[in-house]
Amino acid sequence: MSQHVKIEKISCKELQDSMNTDDSMVLIDTLPPDHFQRTRLPEAQNACVFDVTFLDQVNPLVPSKKSPIVLYGADAHTMDAATAADKLERAGYERITQ
């Protein structure tokens, strides 16, 4: 039986602080590439949660399942980042924040 990872929520201020202090953190935009090109955050990578290849896109971005990952999508009320977090948890990633 797999152990569930607690998926943390992070504020904008906490994200900014983490980006300034943690070089191992990977920031991932979970939306399609066209949206990512228009509205991405600095330092963000793109892996579209709606693609069947989502996990294949994440693997080269986050080679260690112990690396910290911060996911974001359209806004706090959409399910894109939450869906991505669920997929990553099931794939064995351990440090997921959204």
The first five atom37 places (N, CA, C, CB, O) and aatype in JSON, in Angstrom:
{
  "aatype": [12, 15, 5, 8, 19, 11, 9, 6, 11, 9, 15, 4, 11, 6, 10, 5, 3, 15, 12, 2, 16, 3, 3, 15, 12, 19, 10, 9, 3, 16, 10, 14, 14, 3, 8, 13, 5, 1, 16, 1, 10, 14, 6, 0, 5, 2, 0, 4, 19, 13, 3, 19, 16, 13, 10, 3, 5, 19, 2, 14, 10, 19, 14, 15, 11, 11, 15, 14, 9, 19, 10, 18, 7, 0, 3, 0, 8, 16, 12, 3, 0, 0, 16, 0, 0, 3, 11, 10, 6, 1, 0, 7, 18, 6, 1, 9, 16, 5],
  "atom_mask": [
    [1, 1, 1, 1, 1],
    [1, 1, 1, 1, 1],
    [1, 1, 1, 1, 1],
    [1, 1, 1, 1, 1],
    [1, 1, 1, 1, 1],
    [1, 1, 1, 1, 1],
    [1, 1, 1, 1, 1],
    [1, 1, 1, 1, 1],
    [1, 1, 1, 1, 1],
    [1, 1, 1, 1, 1],
    [1, 1, 1, 1, 1],
    [1, 1, 1, 1, 1],
    [1, 1, 1, 1, 1],
    [1, 1, 1, 1, 1],
    [1, 1, 1, 1, 1],
    [1, 1, 1, 1, 1],
    [1, 1, 1, 1, 1],
    [1, 1, 1, 1, 1],
    [1, 1, 1, 1, 1],
    [1, 1, 1, 1, 1],
    [1, 1, 1, 1, 1],
    [1, 1, 1, 1, 1],
    [1, 1, 1, 1, 1],
    [1, 1, 1, 1, 1],
    [1, 1, 1, 1, 1],
    [1, 1, 1, 1, 1],
    [1, 1, 1, 1, 1],
    [1, 1, 1, 1, 1],
    [1, 1, 1, 1, 1],
    [1, 1, 1, 1, 1],
    [1, 1, 1, 1, 1],
    [1, 1, 1, 1, 1],
    [1, 1, 1, 1, 1],
    [1, 1, 1, 1, 1],
    [1, 1, 1, 1, 1],
    [1, 1, 1, 1, 1],
    [1, 1, 1, 1, 1],
    [1, 1, 1, 1, 1],
    [1, 1, 1, 1, 1],
    [1, 1, 1, 1, 1],
    [1, 1, 1, 1, 1],
    [1, 1, 1, 1, 1],
    [1, 1, 1, 1, 1],
    [1, 1, 1, 1, 1],
    [1, 1, 1, 1, 1],
    [1, 1, 1, 1, 1],
    [1, 1, 1, 1, 1],
    [1, 1, 1, 1, 1],
    [1, 1, 1, 1, 1],
    [1, 1, 1, 1, 1],
    [1, 1, 1, 1, 1],
    [1, 1, 1, 1, 1],
    [1, 1, 1, 1, 1],
    [1, 1, 1, 1, 1],
    [1, 1, 1, 1, 1],
    [1, 1, 1, 1, 1],
    [1, 1, 1, 1, 1],
    [1, 1, 1, 1, 1],
    [1, 1, 1, 1, 1],
    [1, 1, 1, 1, 1],
    [1, 1, 1, 1, 1],
    [1, 1, 1, 1, 1],
    [1, 1, 1, 1, 1],
    [1, 1, 1, 1, 1],
    [1, 1, 1, 1, 1],
    [1, 1, 1, 1, 1],
    [1, 1, 1, 1, 1],
    [1, 1, 1, 1, 1],
    [1, 1, 1, 1, 1],
    [1, 1, 1, 1, 1],
    [1, 1, 1, 1, 1],
    [1, 1, 1, 1, 1],
    [1, 1, 1, 0, 1],
    [1, 1, 1, 1, 1],
    [1, 1, 1, 1, 1],
    [1, 1, 1, 1, 1],
    [1, 1, 1, 1, 1],
    [1, 1, 1, 1, 1],
    [1, 1, 1, 1, 1],
    [1, 1, 1, 1, 1],
    [1, 1, 1, 1, 1],
    [1, 1, 1, 1, 1],
    [1, 1, 1, 1, 1],
    [1, 1, 1, 1, 1],
    [1, 1, 1, 1, 1],
    [1, 1, 1, 1, 1],
    [1, 1, 1, 1, 1],
    [1, 1, 1, 1, 1],
    [1, 1, 1, 1, 1],
    [1, 1, 1, 1, 1],
    [1, 1, 1, 1, 1],
    [1, 1, 1, 0, 1],
    [1, 1, 1, 1, 1],
    [1, 1, 1, 1, 1],
    [1, 1, 1, 1, 1],
    [1, 1, 1, 1, 1],
    [1, 1, 1, 1, 1],
    [1, 1, 1, 1, 1]
  ],
  "atom_positions": [
    [[0.84, -1.17, 0.0], [0.0, 0.0, 0.0], [0.89, 1.25, 0.0], [-0.96, -0.01, 1.22], [1.84, 1.32, 0.77]],
    [[0.59, 2.22, -0.85], [1.43, 3.41, -0.97], [1.12, 4.4, 0.14], [1.24, 4.07, -2.33], [-0.01, 4.48, 0.63]],
    [[2.14, 5.14, 0.53], [1.99, 6.17, 1.55], [1.62, 7.48, 0.86], [3.31, 6.32, 2.38], [2.25, 7.87, -0.12]],
    [[0.6, 8.17, 1.37], [0.19, 9.42, 0.76], [1.08, 10.56, 1.22], [-1.27, 9.73, 1.1], [1.44, 10.66, 2.39]],
    [[1.44, 11.4, 0.28], [2.25, 12.58, 0.54], [1.32, 13.74, 0.84], [3.2, 12.9, -0.66], [0.33, 13.93, 0.13]],
    [[1.61, 14.51, 1.87], [0.82, 15.69, 2.16], [1.22, 16.78, 1.17], [1.01, 16.17, 3.64], [2.39, 17.18, 1.12]],
    [[0.27, 17.25, 0.39], [0.54, 18.28, -0.6], [0.28, 19.63, 0.04], [-0.32, 18.09, -1.88], [-0.86, 19.97, 0.37]],
    [[1.34, 20.39, 0.21], [1.28, 21.68, 0.88], [0.76, 22.76, -0.07], [2.66, 22.06, 1.42], [0.9, 22.67, -1.29]],
    [[0.17, 23.78, 0.52], [-0.21, 24.99, -0.21], [0.83, 26.05, 0.14], [-1.67, 25.48, 0.15], [1.35, 26.06, 1.25]],
    [[1.13, 26.92, -0.81], [2.14, 27.95, -0.6], [1.57, 29.3, -1.02], [3.44, 27.63, -1.39], [0.84, 29.4, -2.01]],
    [[1.9, 30.33, -0.27], [1.46, 31.68, -0.64], [2.45, 32.29, -1.63], [1.32, 32.59, 0.63], [3.55, 31.76, -1.83]],
    [[2.06, 33.37, -2.25], [2.96, 34.07, -3.19], [4.24, 34.51, -2.48], [2.25, 35.29, -3.81], [5.33, 34.4, -3.04]],
    [[4.11, 35.01, -1.27], [5.27, 35.46, -0.5], [6.19, 34.28, -0.18], [4.83, 36.15, 0.8], [7.41, 34.4, -0.3]],
    [[5.61, 33.15, 0.23], [6.41, 31.96, 0.53], [7.12, 31.45, -0.72], [5.53, 30.85, 1.13], [8.27, 31.02, -0.66]],
    [[6.42, 31.51, -1.86], [7.04, 31.1, -3.12], [8.23, 32.0, -3.44], [6.02, 31.14, -4.26], [9.3, 31.5, -3.8]],
    [[8.06, 33.28, -3.33], [9.15, 34.22, -3.61], [10.34, 33.95, -2.68], [8.66, 35.68, -3.45], [11.48, 33.94, -3.13]],
    [[10.08, 33.75, -1.39], [11.15, 33.45, -0.45], [11.86, 32.15, -0.81], [10.59, 33.37, 0.97], [13.09, 32.08, -0.76]],
    [[11.09, 31.13, -1.17], [11.68, 29.84, -1.55], [12.54, 29.96, -2.81], [10.58, 28.8, -1.78], [13.61, 29.36, -2.89]],
    [[12.06, 30.73, -3.77], [12.83, 30.9, -5.01], [14.15, 31.6, -4.74], [12.01, 31.69, -6.04], [15.13, 31.37, -5.44]],
    [[14.18, 32.46, -3.72], [15.41, 33.18, -3.37], [16.38, 32.34, -2.55], [15.07, 34.43, -2.62], [17.56, 32.67, -2.49]],
    [[15.9, 31.28, -1.92], [16.76, 30.52, -1.01], [16.99, 29.06, -1.37], [16.18, 30.58, 0.34], [17.94, 28.46, -0.88]],
    [[16.16, 28.47, -2.22], [16.26, 27.04, -2.5], [16.53, 26.8, -3.98], [14.97, 26.31, -2.07], [15.61, 26.84, -4.8]],
    [[17.79, 26.55, -4.32], [18.16, 26.31, -5.72], [17.63, 24.99, -6.27], [19.66, 26.34, -5.85], [17.56, 24.82, -7.49]],
    [[17.27, 24.06, -5.4], [16.81, 22.76, -5.88], [15.32, 22.74, -6.22], [17.11, 21.71, -4.85], [14.84, 21.78, -6.83]],
    [[14.59, 23.78, -5.83], [13.16, 23.84, -6.08], [12.88, 23.99, -7.58], [12.52, 24.99, -5.3], [13.54, 24.77, -8.27]],
    [[11.89, 23.23, -8.07], [11.48, 23.32, -9.47], [10.06, 23.85, -9.51], [11.58, 21.92, -10.19], [9.15, 23.27, -8.92]],
    [[9.87, 24.96, -10.21], [8.58, 25.6, -10.38], [8.0, 25.15, -11.71], [8.69, 27.17, -10.3], [8.62, 25.33, -12.76]],
    [[6.81, 24.55, -11.66], [6.21, 24.0, -12.88], [4.83, 24.6, -13.13], [6.1, 22.47, -12.79], [3.95, 24.53, -12.28]],
    [[4.67, 25.19, -14.32], [3.38, 25.67, -14.82], [2.7, 24.45, -15.45], [3.55, 26.87, -15.87], [3.28, 23.81, -16.33]],
    [[1.49, 24.14, -15.02], [0.81, 22.92, -15.45], [-0.13, 23.12, -16.64], [0.04, 22.34, -14.31], [-0.88, 22.22, -17.0]],
    [[-0.1, 24.29, -17.24], [-1.02, 24.62, -18.33], [-0.39, 24.37, -19.7], [-1.48, 26.07, -18.22], [0.82, 24.13, -19.78]],
    [[-1.18, 24.42, -20.79], [-0.64, 24.19, -22.13], [0.45, 25.19, -22.51], [-1.77, 24.26, -23.15], [0.49, 26.3, -21.98]],
    [[1.34, 24.79, -23.42], [2.48, 25.63, -23.8], [2.11, 27.04, -24.27], [3.25, 24.96, -24.88], [2.84, 27.98, -23.97]],
    [[1.01, 27.2, -24.98], [0.65, 28.55, -25.44], [0.31, 29.47, -24.26], [-0.54, 28.49, -26.41], [0.68, 30.64, -24.27]],
    [[-0.36, 28.95, -23.26], [-0.65, 29.72, -22.05], [0.65, 30.02, -21.31], [-1.65, 28.96, -21.13], [0.87, 31.14, -20.85]],
    [[1.5, 29.02, -21.18], [2.79, 29.18, -20.51], [3.61, 30.3, -21.15], [3.58, 27.86, -20.54], [4.22, 31.1, -20.45]],
    [[3.64, 30.36, -22.48], [4.43, 31.38, -23.18], [3.91, 32.79, -22.9], [4.41, 31.11, -24.67], [4.68, 33.74, -22.87]],
    [[2.61, 32.91, -22.71], [2.0, 34.23, -22.47], [2.08, 34.69, -21.02], [0.56, 34.21, -22.89], [2.21, 35.89, -20.77]],
    [[2.01, 33.76, -20.06], [1.82, 34.18, -18.66], [2.75, 33.52, -17.66], [0.43, 33.92, -18.26], [2.45, 33.53, -16.47]],
    [[3.83, 32.95, -18.09], [4.67, 32.19, -17.16], [5.35, 33.07, -16.12], [5.72, 31.43, -17.93], [5.62, 34.25, -16.35]],
    [[5.63, 32.45, -14.98], [6.41, 33.11, -13.93], [7.89, 32.95, -14.25], [6.07, 32.51, -12.53], [8.29, 31.96, -14.87]],
    [[8.71, 33.9, -13.85], [10.15, 33.75, -14.05], [10.63, 32.47, -13.38], [10.92, 34.98, -13.49], [10.16, 32.11, -12.3]],
    [[11.57, 31.78, -14.01], [12.16, 30.54, -13.49], [11.27, 29.31, -13.7], [12.45, 30.69, -12.03], [11.71, 28.2, -13.41]],
    [[10.04, 29.48, -14.19], [9.13, 28.35, -14.33], [9.47, 27.49, -15.53], [7.69, 28.84, -14.45], [9.99, 27.96, -16.54]],
    [[9.17, 26.21, -15.38], [9.25, 25.23, -16.45], [7.8, 24.87, -16.82], [10.08, 23.95, -16.02], [6.88, 25.21, -16.08]],
    [[7.62, 24.2, -17.95], [6.27, 23.85, -18.38], [6.14, 22.35, -18.54], [5.91, 24.56, -19.69], [6.97, 21.7, -19.18]],
    [[5.06, 21.8, -17.96], [4.65, 20.42, -18.17], [3.13, 20.43, -18.11], [5.29, 19.42, -17.08], [2.54, 20.62, -17.04]],
    [[2.51, 20.24, -19.24], [1.05, 20.37, -19.32], [0.36, 19.14, -18.74], [0.61, 20.57, -20.78], [0.51, 18.03, -19.24]],
    [[-0.4, 19.36, -17.68], [-1.1, 18.27, -17.0], [-2.15, 17.62, -17.89], [-1.75, 18.78, -15.72], [-2.55, 16.48, -17.64]],
    [[-2.6, 18.3, -18.92], [-3.64, 17.77, -19.8], [-3.08, 16.82, -20.87], [-4.37, 18.9, -20.47], [-3.85, 16.13, -21.54]],
    [[-1.77, 16.78, -21.03], [-1.13, 15.87, -21.98], [-0.94, 14.5, -21.36], [0.22, 16.43, -22.46], [-0.64, 14.39, -20.17]],
    [[-1.12, 13.45, -22.16], [-0.89, 12.1, -21.65], [0.58, 11.88, -21.31], [-1.36, 11.05, -22.67], [0.92, 10.95, -20.58]],
    [[1.44, 12.74, -21.84], [2.88, 12.63, -21.58], [3.33, 13.48, -20.39], [3.66, 13.02, -22.82], [4.52, 13.74, -20.25]],
    [[2.4, 13.93, -19.55], [2.73, 14.81, -18.44], [3.91, 14.3, -17.61], [1.52, 14.99, -17.55], [4.87, 15.05, -17.37]],
    [[3.87, 13.06, -17.18], [4.96, 12.52, -16.35], [6.26, 12.45, -17.14], [4.59, 11.13, -15.82], [7.33, 12.66, -16.57]],
    [[6.18, 12.15, -18.42], [7.38, 12.14, -19.27], [7.97, 13.55, -19.39], [7.05, 11.58, -20.66], [9.18, 13.7, -19.52]],
    [[7.13, 14.57, -19.36], [7.6, 15.95, -19.41], [8.26, 16.35, -18.09], [6.43, 16.91, -19.72], [9.24, 17.1, -18.08]],
    [[7.75, 15.85, -16.98], [8.28, 16.2, -15.66], [9.61, 15.5, -15.38], [7.27, 15.84, -14.57], [10.49, 16.1, -14.77]],
    [[9.77, 14.27, -15.82], [10.97, 13.49, -15.49], [12.28, 14.21, -15.75], [10.96, 12.22, -16.27], [13.14, 14.2, -14.87]],
    [[12.51, 14.84, -16.91], [13.78, 15.55, -17.09], [13.88, 16.85, -16.3], [13.99, 15.84, -18.56], [14.98, 17.33, -16.01]],
    [[12.73, 17.44, -15.94], [12.73, 18.67, -15.16], [13.06, 18.41, -13.69], [11.39, 19.36, -15.28], [13.69, 19.23, -13.02]],
    [[12.61, 17.25, -13.2], [12.76, 16.89, -11.79], [13.28, 15.45, -11.71], [11.41, 17.04, -11.0], [12.5, 14.53, -11.45]],
    [[14.58, 15.24, -11.95], [15.1, 13.88, -12.01], [15.05, 13.11, -10.68], [16.5, 13.92, -12.49], [15.0, 11.88, -10.68]],
    [[15.05, 13.82, -9.56], [14.96, 13.15, -8.26], [13.56, 13.29, -7.7], [16.01, 13.72, -7.26], [13.02, 14.4, -7.64]],
    [[12.97, 12.19, -7.29], [11.62, 12.23, -6.73], [11.6, 12.87, -5.34], [11.04, 10.83, -6.66], [10.53, 13.06, -4.76]],
    [[12.77, 13.19, -4.82], [12.87, 13.86, -3.52], [13.04, 15.38, -3.66], [14.05, 13.28, -2.73], [13.02, 16.1, -2.66]],
    [[13.2, 15.87, -4.89], [13.37, 17.31, -5.11], [12.06, 18.04, -4.85], [13.86, 17.59, -6.55], [10.99, 17.52, -5.12]],
    [[12.15, 19.26, -4.31], [10.93, 20.04, -4.08], [10.35, 20.56, -5.39], [11.22, 21.2, -3.12], [11.06, 21.1, -6.24]],
    [[9.05, 20.4, -5.53], [8.32, 20.85, -6.72], [7.21, 21.8, -6.27], [7.72, 19.64, -7.52], [6.48, 21.52, -5.32]],
    [[7.1, 22.93, -6.96], [5.97, 23.84, -6.74], [5.19, 23.89, -8.06], [6.46, 25.29, -6.29], [5.75, 24.21, -9.11]],
    [[3.91, 23.58, -7.97], [3.03, 23.55, -9.15], [2.1, 24.75, -9.12], [2.22, 22.24, -9.19], [1.65, 25.18, -8.06]],
    [[1.82, 25.29, -10.3], [0.78, 26.32, -10.39], [0.06, 26.19, -11.71], [1.39, 27.74, -10.24], [0.59, 25.67, -12.69]],
    [[-1.18, 26.69, -11.71], [-2.01, 26.65, -12.91], [-2.69, 27.98, -13.12], [0.0, 0.0, 0.0], [-2.1, 29.03, -12.86]],
    [[-3.91, 27.95, -13.6], [-4.62, 29.18, -13.95], [-4.88, 30.07, -12.74], [-5.93, 28.84, -14.63], [-4.64, 31.27, -12.8]],
    [[-5.37, 29.49, -11.65], [-5.58, 30.23, -10.4], [-5.85, 29.24, -9.27], [-6.77, 31.25, -10.54], [-5.85, 28.03, -9.49]],
    [[-6.07, 29.75, -8.1], [-6.23, 28.9, -6.91], [-7.53, 28.09, -6.92], [-6.19, 29.75, -5.67], [-7.67, 27.16, -6.13]],
    [[-8.46, 28.43, -7.79], [-9.76, 27.77, -7.8], [-9.91, 26.74, -8.91], [-10.84, 28.79, -7.91], [-10.96, 26.12, -9.02]],
    [[-8.89, 26.55, -9.73], [-8.96, 25.56, -10.8], [-8.29, 24.27, -10.34], [-8.28, 26.1, -12.1], [-7.58, 24.25, -9.34]],
    [[-8.53, 23.2, -11.06], [-8.03, 21.89, -10.65], [-6.75, 21.47, -11.37], [-9.08, 20.85, -10.9], [-6.27, 20.36, -11.14]],
    [[-6.17, 22.31, -12.23], [-5.01, 21.9, -13.0], [-3.82, 21.53, -12.11], [-4.61, 22.99, -13.95], [-3.25, 20.45, -12.28]],
    [[-3.43, 22.39, -11.19], [-2.29, 22.1, -10.32], [-2.61, 20.96, -9.36], [-1.88, 23.35, -9.52], [-1.73, 20.14, -9.07]],
    [[-3.84, 20.89, -8.87], [-4.23, 19.79, -7.97], [-4.18, 18.45, -8.69], [-5.64, 20.04, -7.41], [-3.76, 17.45, -8.12]],
    [[-4.62, 18.43, -9.95], [-4.56, 17.2, -10.74], [-3.11, 16.8, -10.98], [-5.28, 17.38, -12.07], [-2.77, 15.62, -10.89]],
    [[-2.26, 17.78, -11.28], [-0.83, 17.51, -11.48], [-0.21, 16.96, -10.2], [-0.09, 18.78, -11.93], [0.58, 16.02, -10.25]],
    [[-0.56, 17.54, -9.06], [-0.03, 17.08, -7.77], [-0.43, 15.63, -7.52], [-0.53, 17.98, -6.62], [0.38, 14.84, -7.06]],
    [[-1.67, 15.3, -7.82], [-2.14, 13.92, -7.64], [-1.35, 12.96, -8.52], [-3.64, 13.83, -7.95], [-0.95, 11.89, -8.06]],
    [[-1.14, 13.32, -9.77], [-0.39, 12.45, -10.69], [1.05, 12.28, -10.21], [-0.4, 13.04, -12.11], [1.59, 11.17, -10.25]],
    [[1.66, 13.35, -9.75], [3.05, 13.27, -9.28], [3.15, 12.45, -8.0], [3.61, 14.67, -9.05], [4.1, 11.68, -7.83]],
    [[2.19, 12.6, -7.13], [2.19, 11.81, -5.9], [2.1, 10.32, -6.24], [1.01, 12.22, -4.97], [2.85, 9.51, -5.7]],
    [[1.2, 9.96, -7.13], [1.05, 8.56, -7.52], [2.3, 8.03, -8.21], [-0.14, 8.39, -8.44], [2.56, 6.82, -8.18]],
    [[3.08, 8.93, -8.84], [4.32, 8.52, -9.51], [5.5, 8.44, -8.54], [4.65, 9.49, -10.65], [6.6, 8.05, -8.93]],
    [[5.29, 8.81, -7.27], [6.33, 8.67, -6.27], [7.09, 9.93, -5.89], [0.0, 0.0, 0.0], [8.04, 9.86, -5.11]],
    [[6.69, 11.07, -6.42], [7.35, 12.33, -6.03], [6.92, 12.65, -4.58], [6.97, 13.52, -7.02], [5.77, 12.46, -4.2]],
    [[7.88, 13.15, -3.79], [7.66, 13.26, -2.35], [7.46, 14.67, -1.83], [8.79, 12.67, -1.66], [6.88, 14.84, -0.76]],
    [[7.93, 15.68, -2.53], [7.88, 17.07, -2.01], [7.14, 17.96, -2.99], [9.33, 17.62, -1.75], [7.74, 18.64, -3.82]],
    [[5.82, 17.94, -2.88], [4.95, 18.65, -3.82], [4.23, 19.78, -3.11], [3.94, 17.68, -4.48], [3.64, 19.58, -2.04]],
    [[4.28, 20.95, -3.7], [3.59, 22.12, -3.17], [2.82, 22.74, -4.32], [4.59, 23.15, -2.52], [3.21, 22.64, -5.49]],
    [[1.71, 23.38, -3.97], [0.96, 24.09, -5.01], [0.43, 25.38, -4.47], [-0.18, 23.25, -5.54], [-0.23, 26.13, -5.2]]
  ]
}
